[in-house]
Amino acid sequence: MSKRRLLLVDTARRLFYQRGFRQTGVDVILSEAGVAKMTLYNHFGSKDTLILEALAAEDQAIFEHYRARVGRVSGGPEAQLGAIIDATEERISMDGFNGCMFAAAVAEYPETEPVRAAAATHKQRLVEFIAGLAAEAGVGQAMALAEALVIIVEGTVTAAHVGRSQSAARRGRAAYDCLVDVALA
């Protein structure tokens, strides 16, 4: 990926996350990135394509964060399964936390199938990632557990965003740990 393309994606991702997709005009992105309008259209063709690229970059960043957090855990697959909620707590406590970018995109573009597809793909990838960890930990119904854990992760992120409180992380962790404990018993 060229430097300018990467700069546009990173700038758009940050601004969309901070300000929203519809509230962030192309001119603001171009100004922040310090590139000409033609550069944007040469690389992406439209704001809609840039939105999808920003969502893809967010997906990649989130999974890099999850993989890194899981990779730092010693103690085997059971402990690694718990690292997902640790990574979620870390995301919630980051400066500039503003909820789930995918949920925001779908809320702003409810009828736009490519945006919905990007969000659905991200959520399914998370389910599959957690299911893989659960299977390695010996959970018999790894996919069912993963689907339930993703609901807890998403609920934790939403509660932290709406309530602007770290107590959501504690409640999310309690629910997550309880469900994992039952599954591993």
Sequence and secondary structure as in RCSB ss.txt:
>XXXX:A:sequence
MSKRRLLLVDTARRLFYQRGFRQTGVDVILSEAGVAKMTLYNHFGSKDTLILEALAAEDQAIFEHYRARVGRVSG
GPEAQLGAIIDATEERISMDGFNGCMFAAAVAEYPETEPVRAAAATHKQRLVEFIAGLAAEAGVGQAMALAEALV
IIVEGTVTAAHVGRSQSAARRGRAAYDCLVDVALA
>XXXX:A:secstr
  HHHHHHHHHHHHHHHHH TTTS HHHHHHHHT  HHHHHHHTSSHHHHHHHHHHHHHHHHHHHHHHHHHT  S
 HHHHHHHHHHHHHHHHHSTT  S HHHHHHHH TT HHHHHHHHHHHHHHHHHHHHHHHHTT TTHHHHHHHHH
HHHHHHHHHHHHHT THHHHHHHHHHHHHHHHHH 
